[in-house]
Amino acid sequence: MHLSRFFNIPIIILAFAAISPAQPVHKTAQAQTARADSSQKIADKIIKSDIPVLIDFWAVWCMPCKMLDPIIKEVKKKYDGKIEVMKVNVDVHRQIAAYFKISSIPAVFIVNDKAVVKHLMGVQPKEAYFKAIEEVLAMKSNPPQEQPKSKKKSSAKES
């Protein structure tokens, strides 16, 4: 899967410093501040995690999201302590959803070492989520090793 359109996560901190202009004007300043604070806490949890983070983007009104919920709960139970599972309501945390460029839900992202490493759109069979997590955990336990530098052959002739 090509993930070059995603950015590293540390930029997310700056994205939550201001309140989104897309929020309704009738909300009180206190409610807007609480929403920004909770979004910042989610962002902090994602970037400070020492283990991979599975993020499930959902909404209350989304039927496929409701179908995915039992699978996410099973993932959370099966991989407890190996991955962090977070559910992000796109209607509440619009800035996080915008940062991850969520255009349809459900959407599941797996973040490892502050970068998106897997992305699953829509409802998939639970095996697809297990496979994605296993691949990420394998990457975590077997980091890519540097290739040994090849020795350059000297082109100068000895006299």
C-alpha positions as CSV (number, residue, x, y, z in Angstrom):
1,M,0.0,0.0,0.0
2,H,1.3,3.4,-0.9
3,L,1.3,5.7,2.2
4,S,3.4,8.6,0.9
5,R,0.4,11.0,1.2
6,F,0.5,10.8,5.0
7,F,2.8,12.9,7.1
8,N,4.7,12.2,10.3
9,I,2.5,12.6,13.4
10,P,4.6,15.2,15.4
11,I,3.0,18.0,13.2
12,I,-0.3,17.1,14.8
13,I,0.5,19.0,17.9
14,L,0.5,22.3,16.0
15,A,-2.8,21.4,14.2
16,F,-4.7,21.4,17.5
17,A,-3.4,24.7,18.9
18,A,-6.4,26.5,17.4
19,I,-10.2,25.8,17.3
20,S,-11.4,24.6,14.0
21,P,-13.4,27.3,12.0
22,A,-15.8,24.5,11.0
23,Q,-17.2,24.3,14.5
24,P,-20.7,25.9,15.0
25,V,-20.7,29.4,16.2
26,H,-23.4,28.7,18.9
27,K,-21.0,26.6,21.0
28,T,-19.6,28.2,24.1
29,A,-16.0,29.1,24.4
30,Q,-15.7,26.6,27.3
31,A,-17.1,23.7,25.1
32,Q,-14.7,24.6,22.3
33,T,-11.8,24.7,24.7
34,A,-12.8,21.3,26.1
35,R,-13.0,19.8,22.6
36,A,-9.6,21.2,21.7
37,D,-8.2,19.9,24.9
38,S,-9.5,16.4,24.4
39,S,-8.3,16.4,20.8
40,Q,-4.8,17.5,22.0
41,K,-4.9,14.6,24.6
42,I,-5.6,12.1,21.8
43,A,-2.9,13.6,19.6
44,D,-0.4,13.4,22.6
45,K,-1.4,9.8,23.3
46,I,-0.8,8.9,19.7
47,I,2.6,10.5,19.3
48,K,3.9,9.5,22.8
49,S,2.9,5.9,22.6
50,D,5.8,3.4,22.8
51,I,3.6,0.7,21.1
52,P,1.7,0.9,17.8
53,V,-1.7,2.7,18.0
54,L,-4.7,1.5,16.1
55,I,-7.1,4.5,15.5
56,D,-10.7,3.7,14.5
57,F,-12.4,6.8,13.0
58,W,-16.2,6.5,13.5
59,A,-19.4,8.4,14.1
60,V,-22.6,7.7,16.1
61,W,-24.8,7.8,12.9
62,C,-22.6,5.4,10.9
63,M,-24.0,1.9,10.5
64,P,-20.8,0.3,9.1
65,C,-19.0,1.8,12.1
66,K,-21.4,0.0,14.4
67,M,-20.8,-3.2,12.5
68,L,-17.0,-2.7,13.0
69,D,-17.2,-2.0,16.7
70,P,-17.3,-5.7,17.9
71,I,-14.2,-6.4,15.7
72,I,-12.4,-3.5,17.2
73,K,-13.3,-4.7,20.7
74,E,-12.0,-8.1,19.8
75,V,-8.8,-6.6,18.5
76,K,-8.4,-4.6,21.7
77,K,-8.8,-7.7,23.8
78,K,-6.6,-9.9,21.7
79,Y,-3.7,-7.4,21.5
80,D,-4.0,-5.9,24.9
81,G,-0.6,-4.5,25.9
82,K,0.9,-5.0,22.4
83,I,-1.1,-2.2,20.7
84,E,-3.1,0.8,21.9
85,V,-6.6,1.0,20.5
86,M,-8.3,4.4,20.2
87,K,-11.7,5.3,18.8
88,V,-12.0,8.8,17.4
89,N,-15.5,10.3,16.8
90,V,-15.1,12.4,13.6
91,D,-18.0,14.6,14.6
92,V,-16.3,15.6,17.9
93,H,-12.7,15.5,16.8
94,R,-12.8,17.2,13.4
95,Q,-9.3,18.4,13.5
96,I,-7.9,14.9,14.0
97,A,-10.1,13.6,11.2
98,A,-9.0,16.4,9.0
99,Y,-5.3,15.8,9.8
100,F,-5.7,12.1,8.7
101,K,-7.7,13.2,5.7
102,I,-10.7,11.1,6.6
103,S,-13.2,11.3,3.7
104,S,-15.3,8.2,4.6
105,I,-15.8,6.1,7.7
106,P,-15.1,3.7,9.1
107,A,-11.4,4.2,8.6
108,V,-8.7,2.4,10.6
109,F,-5.2,3.7,10.8
110,I,-2.2,2.0,12.5
111,V,0.5,4.4,13.7
112,N,3.9,3.1,14.6
113,D,6.8,5.3,15.7
114,K,4.8,8.5,14.8
115,A,4.0,7.5,11.3
116,V,1.0,5.9,9.6
117,V,2.1,2.3,8.6
118,K,-1.3,0.8,7.8
119,H,-4.7,2.1,6.6
120,L,-7.9,0.0,6.2
121,M,-11.0,1.6,4.7
122,G,-14.5,0.5,5.4
123,V,-15.5,-2.7,7.2
124,Q,-13.1,-5.5,6.5
125,P,-13.2,-9.1,7.8
126,K,-11.6,-9.3,11.2
127,E,-8.7,-11.3,9.8
128,A,-7.7,-8.3,7.8
129,Y,-7.2,-6.3,11.0
130,F,-5.4,-9.1,12.7
131,K,-3.1,-9.5,9.7
132,A,-2.3,-5.7,9.6
133,I,-1.6,-5.7,13.3
134,E,0.7,-8.8,13.0
135,E,2.6,-7.1,10.2
136,V,3.1,-4.0,12.2
137,L,4.2,-5.9,15.3
138,A,6.6,-7.9,13.1
139,M,8.1,-4.6,11.8
140,K,8.4,-3.4,15.4
141,S,10.2,-6.5,16.6
142,N,12.4,-6.8,13.4
143,P,13.4,-3.3,12.4
144,P,15.0,-3.0,9.0
145,Q,18.7,-3.4,9.2
146,E,21.1,-1.2,7.4
147,Q,22.7,-2.6,4.3
148,P,26.4,-3.0,4.6
149,K,28.2,-0.4,2.5
150,S,29.9,-2.0,-0.4
151,K,33.6,-1.5,-0.8
152,K,34.5,0.6,-3.7
153,K,37.1,-0.9,-6.0
154,S,40.1,1.2,-6.6
155,S,40.4,2.1,-10.2
156,A,43.9,3.4,-9.9
157,K,46.5,1.0,-11.3
158,E,49.6,0.2,-9.2
159,S,52.9,0.9,-10.8
